[in-house]
């Protein structure tokens, strides 16, 4: 299954028809998806893993990123929030999009 179809199905589970039943965006990002919804996602989309990949990463100092990996489809979906000095993290405008893992090397400086 391609990422656009995965996202549509996933949003259907997380953002049902009734706005009162929606899961808060921050709960999705922090892995607090209710058990019954997690089970529905697994039944429909197969095995998946949850990652918190960065909190204020070096390249995007205000981005906080969550990634879901759908094993059966070999698709990674990211969900980005940002650092908000008043609330810590803000996920109000977060939407899923496809990503791929990439290893990066960088130079850091330590006191000697």
TIDREN-661996 format. One record per residue (C-alpha): residue number from 1; residue in three letters; x, z, y. Coordinates in pm, 1 decimal, padded with zeros to 6 digits. Layout:
# residues N
<NUM,"Ala",<X,Z,Y>>
...
This chain:
# residues 112
<1,"Unk",<00000.0,00000.0,00000.0>>
<2,"Unk",<00130.5,-00083.5,00346.7>>
<3,"Unk",<00175.2,00171.7,00624.6>>
<4,"Unk",<-00124.0,00058.2,00833.3>>
<5,"Unk",<-00362.5,00112.7,00542.8>>
<6,"Unk",<-00200.4,00448.6,00457.6>>
<7,"Unk",<-00241.1,00558.7,00819.5>>
<8,"Unk",<-00607.5,00454.4,00826.6>>
<9,"Unk",<-00685.1,00646.4,00506.7>>
<10,"Unk",<-00479.2,00946.7,00615.6>>
<11,"Unk",<-00651.8,00962.0,00954.2>>
<12,"Unk",<-00987.3,00946.5,00775.1>>
<13,"Unk",<-00900.2,01264.5,00585.6>>
<14,"Unk",<-00749.6,01442.5,00884.4>>
<15,"Unk",<-00992.8,01316.8,01149.4>>
<16,"Unk",<-01326.1,01303.0,00971.5>>
<17,"Unk",<-01648.5,01165.2,01113.9>>
<18,"Unk",<-01739.8,01494.9,01280.4>>
<19,"Unk",<-01498.0,01598.4,01555.4>>
<20,"Unk",<-01570.0,01965.3,01471.3>>
<21,"Unk",<-01412.1,01910.2,01128.3>>
<22,"Unk",<-01089.4,01764.3,01265.2>>
<23,"Unk",<-00768.5,01937.1,01173.5>>
<24,"Unk",<-00573.2,02039.0,01481.6>>
<25,"Unk",<-00282.5,01800.1,01544.9>>
<26,"Unk",<-00033.8,02088.4,01555.7>>
<27,"Unk",<-00153.2,02206.4,01214.2>>
<28,"Unk",<-00079.5,01863.1,01069.3>>
<29,"Unk",<00266.6,01863.9,01222.6>>
<30,"Unk",<00347.1,02211.2,01095.9>>
<31,"Unk",<00231.6,02139.5,00742.9>>
<32,"Unk",<-00080.3,02356.0,00770.0>>
<33,"Unk",<-00312.0,02098.7,00616.7>>
<34,"Unk",<-00585.4,02283.6,00421.9>>
<35,"Unk",<-00545.1,02275.8,00043.6>>
<36,"Unk",<-00863.6,02075.0,-00017.6>>
<37,"Unk",<-00746.7,01803.9,00225.6>>
<38,"Unk",<-00396.1,01797.7,00069.2>>
<39,"Unk",<-00558.4,01750.7,-00271.7>>
<40,"Unk",<-00776.3,01464.8,-00142.0>>
<41,"Unk",<-00471.9,01293.5,00012.6>>
<42,"Unk",<-00281.7,01323.6,-00316.9>>
<43,"Unk",<-00576.6,01196.0,-00522.8>>
<44,"Unk",<-00620.5,00889.1,-00298.4>>
<45,"Unk",<-00259.6,00811.4,-00194.3>>
<46,"Unk",<-00047.1,00964.1,-00470.8>>
<47,"Unk",<00235.7,01215.4,-00451.1>>
<48,"Unk",<00378.4,01286.6,-00106.8>>
<49,"Unk",<00627.5,01517.5,00058.8>>
<50,"Unk",<00624.8,01687.8,00396.6>>
<51,"Unk",<00938.1,01706.1,00613.4>>
<52,"Unk",<01007.9,01869.2,00946.4>>
<53,"Unk",<01292.2,01641.9,01039.7>>
<54,"Unk",<01385.9,01759.9,01384.7>>
<55,"Unk",<01325.6,02019.3,01644.0>>
<56,"Unk",<01474.7,01907.9,01973.0>>
<57,"Unk",<01712.0,01663.7,01809.5>>
<58,"Unk",<02032.9,01554.3,01980.3>>
<59,"Unk",<01917.1,01203.9,02067.7>>
<60,"Unk",<01565.8,01293.9,02185.9>>
<61,"Unk",<01594.4,01645.3,02319.9>>
<62,"Unk",<01220.9,01688.5,02371.5>>
<63,"Unk",<01091.8,01526.1,02050.8>>
<64,"Unk",<00973.9,01725.6,01752.4>>
<65,"Unk",<00914.7,01505.8,01450.1>>
<66,"Unk",<00727.7,01550.9,01125.3>>
<67,"Unk",<00756.6,01295.2,00844.5>>
<68,"Unk",<00535.1,01246.0,00539.5>>
<69,"Unk",<00685.3,01046.8,00251.8>>
<70,"Unk",<00442.3,00874.0,00016.7>>
<71,"Unk",<00643.2,00830.5,-00303.8>>
<72,"Unk",<00417.3,00582.2,-00482.2>>
<73,"Unk",<00426.0,00346.1,-00181.9>>
<74,"Unk",<00783.6,00414.4,-00064.3>>
<75,"Unk",<00648.9,00464.7,00287.5>>
<76,"Unk",<00755.2,00725.0,00543.6>>
<77,"Unk",<00511.6,00809.0,00822.6>>
<78,"Unk",<00630.3,00998.7,01130.5>>
<79,"Unk",<00423.5,01214.1,01360.5>>
<80,"Unk",<00584.8,01311.5,01693.0>>
<81,"Unk",<00512.4,01591.1,01933.2>>
<82,"Unk",<00723.3,01710.4,02220.0>>
<83,"Unk",<00868.7,02032.5,02349.5>>
<84,"Unk",<00642.5,02192.8,02606.9>>
<85,"Unk",<00798.7,02476.6,02802.6>>
<86,"Unk",<00461.5,02651.9,02830.0>>
<87,"Unk",<00343.5,02624.8,02470.6>>
<88,"Unk",<00655.1,02548.7,02264.9>>
<89,"Unk",<00530.4,02234.9,02091.8>>
<90,"Unk",<00263.0,01993.3,02202.3>>
<91,"Unk",<00105.6,01746.0,01959.1>>
<92,"Unk",<-00191.9,01634.1,02170.9>>
<93,"Unk",<-00106.9,01262.3,02168.1>>
<94,"Unk",<00051.5,01245.1,01821.9>>
<95,"Unk",<-00027.3,00945.0,01602.7>>
<96,"Unk",<00129.4,00837.1,01273.3>>
<97,"Unk",<00370.9,00542.2,01260.7>>
<98,"Unk",<00608.7,00405.4,00996.2>>
<99,"Unk",<00976.1,00505.1,00991.6>>
<100,"Unk",<01271.9,00461.9,00754.2>>
<101,"Unk",<01545.8,00716.5,00690.4>>
<102,"Unk",<01879.0,00627.6,00849.3>>
<103,"Unk",<02198.4,00828.4,00816.6>>
<104,"Unk",<02385.2,00876.4,01142.2>>
<105,"Unk",<02723.4,01019.5,01222.3>>
<106,"Unk",<02802.5,01180.1,01553.1>>
<107,"Unk",<03087.2,01373.4,01708.3>>
<108,"Unk",<03036.6,01729.8,01817.7>>
<109,"Unk",<03281.4,01953.9,01999.2>>
<110,"Unk",<03382.9,02302.0,01887.5>>
<111,"Unk",<03582.8,02563.3,02071.3>>
<112,"Unk",<03932.9,02608.5,01923.6>>
